[in-house]
Amino acid sequence: MGKFIKYNRAEATKYATKWALSRNPAYKDYEKWDGDCTNYVSQCVHAGGIPFDHEGNNILKQWYWYSDMNRTPSWTGAEPFYKYLIGNNTDDTQNFGVYAKEVAYNELELGDIVQLIYENDLAYHNMIITDVILEGNYLIDYLICQHTYDLLNYPLSMKQGEKRYIKILGYYES
């Protein structure tokens, strides 16, 4: 059985705010190829301590980026990213790699992911939570960062479209 390691939300958020309005030169910028949002969010999740995953039995069950020619679709594509995050581990598995699950809006925390989805539930955009706005104990809004129309600490309530919410819990070591 693998050991469970918690997601470092503070580091993911720190990375997200640092690179929201620019590009980390260590990674390719996919803005000209249908957008950079998932690449950016993957970088943030990786900065939060989630390791590259080569363990799946096919490339769609893996998650990594070494170069433009050595990466998985789940690193740069919104829907493959969703399928990897949600399909890798569930409450009754302990595979190597990320453990994430869909949650309700009010369950989001720093470093969690918000996806915009089409009517047929296919993701087309990723954003990361970088702040939680509370008034006393009441949730008012979240702030997000994103690439593909770069935004830094932008109110989630101002984003139009159907949304899906993903909580990153951590990962299992091998």
C-alpha positions in Angstrom: 0.0 0.0 0.0 1.3 3.4 -0.9 1.7 6.2 1.6 -0.6 9.2 1.2 1.0 12.6 0.9 -1.2 15.8 1.2 -1.3 18.4 -1.5 0.6 21.5 -0.6 -2.1 24.1 -1.3 0.1 27.1 -0.2 2.9 26.2 -2.7 0.3 25.6 -5.5 -1.3 29.0 -4.8 2.1 30.7 -4.6 3.1 29.4 -8.0 -0.3 30.3 -9.4 -0.1 33.9 -8.4 3.6 34.2 -9.4 3.0 33.0 -13.0 -0.6 34.1 -13.7 0.3 37.1 -15.8 3.5 35.7 -17.4 5.0 32.4 -18.4 7.5 30.1 -16.7 10.3 29.8 -19.3 10.9 26.2 -18.2 7.6 25.2 -19.9 6.2 25.7 -23.5 3.5 28.3 -23.9 0.5 26.7 -25.6 -1.5 30.0 -26.1 -1.2 29.8 -29.9 -2.5 26.1 -29.8 -6.0 26.4 -28.3 -4.7 27.9 -25.0 -2.4 27.5 -22.1 -4.9 27.1 -19.2 -4.4 23.4 -18.5 -0.6 23.6 -19.0 -0.6 26.4 -16.4 -2.9 24.6 -13.9 -0.9 21.4 -14.3 2.3 23.4 -13.4 0.5 24.8 -10.3 -0.7 21.4 -9.2 2.9 20.0 -9.7 4.3 23.0 -7.7 1.9 21.8 -5.0 3.9 18.6 -4.7 1.9 16.3 -7.0 4.6 14.2 -8.8 4.7 13.3 -12.4 2.9 10.0 -13.0 4.2 7.4 -15.4 2.3 4.5 -13.8 -0.9 4.2 -15.8 -1.2 1.5 -18.4 -1.6 4.0 -21.3 -0.7 7.7 -21.9 -4.2 8.9 -20.9 -3.7 7.5 -17.4 -0.4 9.3 -16.9 0.4 12.9 -16.2 3.8 14.6 -16.9 5.6 17.2 -18.9 9.3 17.2 -19.8 9.1 19.0 -23.2 6.6 19.7 -25.9 7.5 16.4 -27.5 7.5 14.4 -24.2 4.3 15.1 -22.4 0.9 13.6 -21.8 -2.5 14.9 -23.1 -3.6 15.2 -19.5 -0.9 17.8 -18.9 -2.2 20.2 -21.6 -5.8 19.2 -22.4 -8.7 20.2 -20.2 -10.8 17.1 -20.7 -7.9 14.6 -20.5 -6.7 16.5 -17.3 -10.2 15.9 -15.8 -10.3 12.3 -16.7 -6.8 11.7 -15.2 -7.5 13.6 -12.0 -10.9 11.9 -11.3 -9.9 8.5 -12.7 -6.6 7.9 -11.1 -7.7 7.2 -7.5 -11.1 6.8 -5.8 -12.1 6.2 -2.2 -11.3 2.5 -2.7 -8.0 2.6 -4.6 -4.5 3.6 -3.8 -2.7 3.9 -7.1 0.4 5.9 -7.4 -0.2 9.5 -8.2 -2.9 12.1 -7.7 -6.0 11.6 -5.7 -8.8 14.2 -6.5 -12.5 14.2 -6.6 -15.4 16.3 -7.8 -16.9 18.4 -5.0 -19.6 21.0 -4.4 -18.9 24.7 -4.9 -18.7 25.4 -1.1 -16.1 22.7 -0.6 -13.3 24.3 -2.6 -10.0 25.4 -1.0 -6.9 27.1 -2.1 -5.2 25.2 -5.0 -8.4 23.4 -6.1 -9.5 23.4 -9.7 -12.5 24.9 -11.4 -13.4 23.8 -15.0 -15.7 25.4 -17.5 -17.7 22.7 -19.2 -19.8 22.4 -22.3 -23.4 21.2 -22.1 -22.2 17.6 -22.7 -20.0 17.8 -19.6 -16.7 18.1 -21.6 -14.2 20.5 -20.0 -12.8 23.3 -22.1 -11.0 25.5 -19.6 -9.2 25.2 -16.2 -8.7 27.8 -13.4 -7.1 27.5 -10.0 -8.5 28.8 -6.7 -6.0 31.4 -5.2 -8.1 32.9 -2.4 -11.3 32.3 -0.5 -13.4 35.4 0.3 -15.3 35.0 3.6 -17.5 37.4 5.6 -17.4 35.9 9.1 -18.1 32.2 8.5 -20.0 32.9 5.2 -18.5 32.1 1.8 -18.8 35.2 -0.4 -16.6 34.2 -3.4 -13.4 32.7 -4.6 -10.6 34.3 -6.5 -9.0 32.4 -9.4 -5.9 32.6 -11.6 -5.8 31.4 -15.2 -4.0 31.5 -18.5 -5.6 31.9 -21.9 -6.8 35.4 -21.2 -4.5 35.7 -18.2 -6.2 36.6 -14.9 -4.7 37.2 -11.4 -7.0 36.8 -8.4 -10.2 37.3 -10.4 -13.6 36.7 -8.8 -15.0 33.3 -9.8 -18.5 34.8 -9.6 -17.6 36.9 -12.7 -16.8 33.8 -14.8 -19.7 32.9 -17.0 -20.5 29.3 -18.0 -21.3 26.0 -16.4 -18.6 24.9 -13.9 -17.2 21.8 -12.4 -15.2 21.8 -9.1 -12.3 19.5 -8.4 -10.6 19.1 -5.0 -7.0 18.0 -5.1 -6.4 15.9 -2.0 -2.8 14.7 -2.5 -1.1 11.7 -3.9 0.0 8.1 -3.1 3.6 7.2 -3.2 4.6 3.9 -4.8 
